[in-house]
Amino acid sequence: MSEVNPTTPYAQLNNMLTMTIWNCNGLPRQTIDQITTSLLSTSMLFMTETWLLAPLQFPSPWKQYHTYGLPVDGNYRGKMGITLLINPSFPYQVIHFPSPSPYVLTCQVANILIHCVYLPPSMPDSEALDILKSLPEQTHPSQTSTILCGDLNARHHTLLGDSRTSRRGTLLLEWMMETGLVCWNQRFAFGIPTYSCQARRANTGYAYTSMIDLFLSHDNLVNPSLRVHEDLSMGSDHHPVSLSCTLTSSPPLSSHPRFLWRLSRLSEPDCIYGKLFSARAIPFKEHLLTFLDPGSPRYLTKPDLDLLAATFVSLIHSC
């Protein structure tokens, strides 16, 4: 499958959805613009381990939703935390479903229900699998596909091409076989690490890598492709992972841009709006009077009210 070029303008992407997961490992909030600039082709960016506490937000024009982190005693930051950032150019509506679990952020785009999770390595493996199993495949009839993604901290040599297999990885593979889930990392990025520890392990002399940032779903995505951004670490020891697919529904028609009015300007001495409107409204007023003038051919005829309203609104905007 071809990969989405990060410089491709959205006008050429049509109904393409690109989801990116990235464990940001507590990145400073002020660096968020560097992150989004590096991932311009991403429609939805899921960041795990944000360490963000309520009500903090990232200073970004991208719309954002949060499953906030938990406080850390004696520290000004939190732990865990998941954030969803939505590209302003993405034409589809994204619905966020607040989660009671600190390990899950859930949303819907088009017909796809998406669960992003962060399952810490310190969590008991059976508890981690219970969380995955508790995630619903559907909460509304409009949802016909479900994607599960995030940092699962599950390793498996056969499934992912990892150097070793953990108990959580074994439990994950057994559950996938029971449910028919597909791991897209296996299909498109087998053996490509999503985590590369910068510090070398003691007494070994080699870098520590693993495949733990995963995308799972049933095999019903249209034109799927996956890419591990090995060239992008962006201050974290995790690489962003992007899954792209084609949405089966067209994006909604864009609505007319809304005008913002500063009505207090009307009371200022140098405001010429009143004079402009009085002058430009004269022809419109004369046109209206023709429907009431017995000598006019339009007398008592039914005017096109939609056209009159559009003309009047245009007159207001022009002034």
Backbone hydrogen bonds, N-H to C=O, Kabsch-Sander energy under -0.5 kcal/mol:
donor,donor_aa,acceptor,acceptor_aa,energy
8,T,5,N,-2.2
12,Q,9,P,-1.7
13,L,10,Y,-1.0
14,N,10,Y,-0.9
16,M,13,L,-1.4
17,L,245,C,-3.0
19,M,17,L,-0.5
19,M,243,L,-2.9
20,T,44,M,-2.7
21,I,241,V,-2.7
22,W,46,F,-2.1
24,C,22,W,-1.0
24,C,48,T,-1.8
25,N,48,T,-0.6
26,G,49,E,-2.9
31,T,28,P,-1.8
32,I,29,R,-1.6
34,Q,31,T,-0.7
35,I,31,T,-1.3
36,T,32,I,-2.5
37,T,33,D,-2.2
38,S,34,Q,-1.3
39,L,35,I,-0.7
39,L,36,T,-0.7
40,L,37,T,-0.7
42,T,39,L,-1.6
43,S,18,T,-2.3
44,M,18,T,-1.8
45,L,85,L,-3.1
46,F,20,T,-3.5
46,F,44,M,-0.6
47,M,45,L,-0.6
47,M,83,T,-3.1
48,T,22,W,-2.0
48,T,46,F,-0.5
49,E,81,G,-1.0
50,T,81,G,-1.5
51,W,80,M,-3.1
56,L,53,L,-2.2
60,S,58,F,-2.1
63,K,86,I,-1.2
65,Y,84,L,-2.1
67,T,82,I,-3.1
68,Y,66,H,-0.6
69,G,52,L,-3.5
70,L,79,K,-2.2
72,V,77,R,-1.1
73,D,71,P,-0.5
75,N,72,V,-1.8
78,G,51,W,-2.0
79,K,70,L,-2.1
81,G,102,P,-0.5
82,I,67,T,-2.6
83,T,47,M,-2.6
84,L,65,Y,-2.8
85,L,45,L,-2.7
85,L,83,T,-0.5
86,I,63,K,-2.8
87,N,43,S,-2.6
87,N,85,L,-0.5
90,F,87,N,-1.9
95,I,93,Q,-0.5
95,I,108,Q,-2.8
96,H,94,V,-0.5
97,F,106,T,-2.7
104,V,101,S,-1.1
105,L,116,C,-2.5
106,T,97,F,-0.8
107,C,114,I,-2.3
108,Q,95,I,-2.3
109,V,112,I,-2.1
110,A,93,Q,-0.7
112,I,109,V,-2.5
113,L,111,N,-0.5
113,L,145,S,-2.8
114,I,107,C,-3.2
115,H,147,I,-2.8
116,C,105,L,-3.1
116,C,114,I,-0.5
117,V,149,C,-2.6
118,Y,103,Y,-1.8
119,L,151,D,-2.4
123,M,120,P,-1.3
128,A,124,P,-2.1
129,L,125,D,-2.1
130,D,126,S,-1.9
131,I,127,E,-1.9
132,L,128,A,-1.8
133,K,129,L,-2.6
134,S,130,D,-1.4
135,L,131,I,-0.6
135,L,132,L,-1.1
143,Q,140,H,-2.2
144,T,111,N,-2.1
144,T,142,S,-0.7
145,S,111,N,-1.6
147,I,113,L,-2.8
148,L,216,L,-2.9
149,C,115,H,-2.7
150,G,214,L,-1.5
151,D,117,V,-1.2
152,L,150,G,-1.0
152,L,212,I,-2.3
153,N,212,I,-0.7
160,L,156,H,-2.1
161,G,156,H,-0.5
161,G,157,H,-1.5
162,D,156,H,-1.4
166,S,155,R,-2.2
170,T,166,S,-2.0
171,L,167,R,-2.5
172,L,168,R,-2.4
173,L,169,G,-2.4
174,E,170,T,-2.2
175,W,171,L,-2.1
176,M,172,L,-2.5
177,M,173,L,-2.2
178,E,174,E,-1.6
179,T,175,W,-2.0
180,G,176,M,-1.9
181,L,176,M,-1.1
182,V,217,S,-3.9
184,W,182,V,-0.7
184,W,215,F,-2.1
185,N,215,F,-0.6
187,R,183,C,-1.2
188,F,184,W,-2.3
189,A,185,N,-2.5
191,G,160,L,-2.6
192,I,189,A,-2.1
194,T,210,S,-1.9
195,Y,210,S,-2.0
196,S,237,D,-2.8
197,C,208,Y,-3.2
201,R,206,Y,-1.2
204,T,201,R,-1.5
205,G,201,R,-1.3
208,Y,197,C,-0.5
209,T,207,A,-0.6
210,S,195,Y,-1.9
212,I,210,S,-0.6
214,L,150,G,-2.3
214,L,212,I,-0.8
216,L,148,L,-3.3
217,S,182,V,-2.0
218,H,146,T,-0.7
220,N,218,H,-2.8
222,V,246,T,-0.5
223,N,221,L,-0.5
225,S,244,S,-1.8
227,R,242,S,-2.4
229,H,227,R,-0.6
229,H,240,P,-2.9
230,E,228,V,-2.0
232,L,229,H,-1.7
233,S,231,D,-0.6
236,S,233,S,-2.0
239,H,194,T,-2.9
241,V,21,I,-2.4
242,S,227,R,-2.9
243,L,19,M,-2.9
244,S,225,S,-2.9
245,C,17,L,-2.2
246,T,222,V,-3.0
247,L,15,N,-3.1
263,L,261,W,-0.8
265,R,262,R,-1.8
266,L,263,L,-1.7
267,S,264,S,-1.2
268,E,265,R,-1.4
271,C,268,E,-1.9
276,L,272,I,-2.5
277,F,273,Y,-2.9
278,S,274,G,-2.4
279,A,275,K,-2.1
280,R,276,L,-2.9
281,A,277,F,-2.0
282,I,279,A,-0.8
284,F,280,R,-0.5
285,K,281,A,-2.7
286,E,282,I,-2.5
287,H,283,P,-2.0
288,L,284,F,-1.9
289,L,285,K,-2.1
290,T,286,E,-0.9
290,T,287,H,-0.5
291,F,288,L,-1.4
292,L,289,L,-1.6
293,D,289,L,-0.9
296,S,293,D,-2.2
299,Y,296,S,-1.9
300,L,291,F,-2.0
301,T,298,R,-2.5
305,L,303,P,-1.2
308,L,304,D,-2.4
309,A,305,L,-2.6
310,A,306,D,-2.4
311,T,307,L,-2.4
312,F,308,L,-2.4
313,V,309,A,-2.6
314,S,310,A,-2.3
315,L,311,T,-2.0
316,I,312,F,-2.1
317,H,313,V,-2.4
318,S,314,S,-2.2
319,C,315,L,-1.2
